Amino acid sequence: MNTILISSFIFSFLGSVPPGAINLSLFQIGKTEGLRKAITWGVWAGVLEGIHLAIAWVFHQQITQYPVLEQYALLFSGIILGGAGLYLLKKRASQHESALMSFQQFTFLNLLNPMAIPFWIGALQLLMPAKDQGILFASSSVLGGISCLAIFGLLGSQFQNSGFLKTTWINRSIAITMLCLSVWQSYQFIIKNNFIILSYNHLSIFQ
């Protein structure tokens, strides 16, 4: 029991370390609104991450048996992230948002994270928690992710009264990260489905 608690916490914590749209958003919230608000949003991000974990827990066998489902889900998420990235990239710096709009965008961004469900499927295959350890595994994993996001919020709060790292720079970093994820997911979808090879064979018929 202790092993699955510690390993799931560490796995989730380390999985949240690489810079991405979520943790950069928490960094920005910490910088603009303070540590307490960043931790609150980090807890909400952990709850949303629990939804991804629950989907992976319930459907991981079906998803691994039918990888085409995962591929098309990733493509859809990649398209949505690409559109959201372009929106953030083109949005004017003076364009202030209401708290509700920011909350909706943050929730939308978390739910459509294209790496979440594959990440948790990999975690389940690697750590192999027993069926009666589901609640412990989920709780420890969510706590690990929240802890890492809280650190990003803490780092951002250290620049709260500083002119260093302007909000527009952070927004552009988030947008570029989302666009890179979108391009990467689309590329993976094309490669895995052999679209290039099929197109070449189709053209060769008419030669």
C-alpha positions in Angstrom: 0.0 0.0 0.0 2.8 2.4 0.9 4.6 1.5 -2.3 1.7 2.5 -4.5 1.1 5.7 -2.6 4.7 6.9 -2.9 5.2 5.7 -6.5 1.9 7.3 -7.8 2.7 10.5 -6.0 6.2 10.7 -7.5 5.1 9.6 -10.9 2.4 12.3 -11.0 4.7 15.0 -9.6 7.4 14.4 -12.1 4.9 14.2 -14.9 3.8 17.7 -14.1 7.3 19.1 -14.1 7.9 19.6 -17.9 6.7 23.1 -18.9 3.3 23.0 -20.5 0.2 25.0 -20.9 -1.2 24.0 -17.5 1.8 24.7 -15.2 2.7 27.9 -17.1 -0.9 29.0 -16.5 -0.4 28.4 -12.8 2.8 30.3 -13.0 1.0 33.2 -14.6 -1.8 33.1 -12.0 0.7 33.1 -9.2 2.4 36.2 -10.7 -0.7 38.2 -11.4 -3.0 37.1 -8.6 -0.8 35.7 -5.8 0.0 32.3 -4.3 -3.4 31.7 -2.6 -5.3 32.1 -5.9 -2.7 29.9 -7.7 -3.1 27.1 -5.2 -6.9 27.3 -5.5 -6.7 26.9 -9.3 -4.1 24.2 -8.8 -6.5 22.2 -6.7 -9.2 22.6 -9.4 -6.7 21.5 -12.0 -6.0 18.4 -9.8 -9.8 17.7 -9.7 -9.9 17.9 -13.5 -6.9 15.6 -13.8 -8.8 13.1 -11.6 -11.4 13.0 -14.4 -8.7 12.0 -16.9 -7.4 9.4 -14.4 -10.9 8.0 -13.9 -11.4 7.6 -17.7 -8.0 5.9 -18.0 -8.8 3.6 -15.1 -12.2 2.5 -16.4 -11.5 2.4 -20.1 -7.8 1.6 -20.3 -8.4 -2.0 -21.5 -10.7 -0.8 -24.3 -8.4 2.0 -25.3 -5.3 -0.3 -25.5 -7.3 -2.8 -27.5 -8.6 -0.2 -29.9 -5.7 2.3 -30.3 -7.6 4.1 -33.1 -9.9 5.6 -30.5 -6.9 7.1 -28.7 -5.5 8.4 -31.9 -8.6 10.2 -33.1 -9.1 11.6 -29.6 -5.6 13.0 -29.6 -6.2 14.5 -33.1 -9.4 16.1 -32.0 -7.7 17.6 -28.9 -4.8 18.7 -31.0 -7.1 20.6 -33.3 -8.8 22.3 -30.4 -5.5 23.2 -28.7 -4.3 24.6 -32.0 -7.3 26.9 -32.3 -7.0 27.9 -28.7 -3.3 28.6 -29.1 -3.9 30.8 -32.1 -6.6 32.7 -30.1 -4.1 33.3 -27.3 -1.4 34.3 -29.7 -3.6 36.9 -31.5 -5.3 38.2 -28.4 -4.4 41.8 -27.5 -2.6 42.4 -24.3 -5.1 45.1 -23.3 -8.0 42.7 -23.6 -8.9 42.0 -20.0 -11.0 39.0 -19.1 -13.6 38.4 -16.4 -12.9 35.9 -13.7 -15.6 33.6 -15.2 -14.1 33.7 -18.6 -10.6 32.9 -17.2 -12.1 30.0 -15.2 -13.9 28.7 -18.3 -10.7 28.9 -20.4 -8.6 27.2 -17.7 -11.2 24.4 -17.3 -11.4 24.0 -21.1 -7.6 23.8 -21.4 -7.3 21.2 -18.7 -10.1 18.9 -20.0 -8.7 19.0 -23.5 -5.1 18.3 -22.5 -4.1 15.7 -25.2 -1.4 14.1 -23.1 -3.5 13.4 -19.9 -5.2 10.1 -20.7 -2.2 8.5 -22.5 -0.1 9.6 -19.5 -2.4 7.9 -17.0 -2.7 4.8 -19.2 1.1 4.6 -19.1 1.0 5.0 -15.3 -1.4 2.2 -14.9 0.6 -0.1 -17.1 3.8 0.8 -15.3 2.7 0.9 -11.6 -0.1 -1.8 -12.0 -2.2 -0.9 -9.0 -4.6 -3.5 -7.8 -8.4 -3.0 -8.3 -8.9 -2.3 -4.5 -6.2 0.4 -4.6 -8.0 2.6 -7.1 -8.9 5.3 -4.6 -5.5 5.3 -3.0 -3.8 5.5 -6.4 -6.1 8.3 -7.6 -5.8 10.3 -4.4 -2.0 10.1 -4.3 -1.6 10.8 -8.0 -3.9 13.9 -7.8 -2.0 15.1 -4.7 1.3 14.7 -6.5 0.1 16.8 -9.5 -1.3 19.5 -7.2 1.9 19.7 -5.3 3.9 20.3 -8.5 1.4 22.9 -9.7 1.6 24.6 -6.4 5.3 25.0 -6.8 4.8 26.7 -10.2 2.3 29.0 -8.5 4.8 29.7 -5.7 7.5 30.5 -8.3 5.2 32.9 -10.1 4.2 34.7 -6.9 7.9 35.5 -6.4 7.6 37.8 -9.4 4.3 39.3 -8.5 5.6 42.8 -7.9 8.3 42.6 -10.5 8.4 43.9 -14.0 10.4 40.8 -15.0 8.5 38.2 -17.0 5.6 40.2 -18.4 2.2 38.6 -18.6 2.2 39.0 -22.4 5.4 36.9 -22.6 3.8 34.2 -20.4 0.6 34.2 -22.5 2.7 33.8 -25.7 4.7 31.0 -24.1 1.4 29.2 -23.3 0.1 29.8 -26.8 3.3 28.5 -28.4 3.3 25.5 -26.2 -0.3 24.7 -27.2 0.5 25.1 -30.9 3.6 22.8 -30.6 1.4 20.2 -28.9 -1.2 20.5 -31.7 1.5 20.1 -34.4 3.0 17.1 -32.6 -0.3 15.3 -32.1 -1.2 15.9 -35.8 2.2 14.6 -36.9 1.8 11.5 -34.7 -1.6 10.9 -36.1 -0.4 11.1 -39.7 2.6 8.8 -39.0 0.6 6.2 -37.1 -2.1 6.0 -39.8 0.3 5.9 -42.7 -1.5 8.7 -44.5 1.6 9.6 -46.5 2.1 6.0 -47.7 -1.5 5.6 -48.5 -1.5 8.8 -50.5 1.6 7.8 -52.4 0.1 4.4 -53.3 -3.2 6.1 -54.3 -1.3 8.4 -56.7 0.8 5.6 -58.1 -2.3 3.9 -59.4 -3.0 6.8 -61.8 0.6 6.8 -63.2 
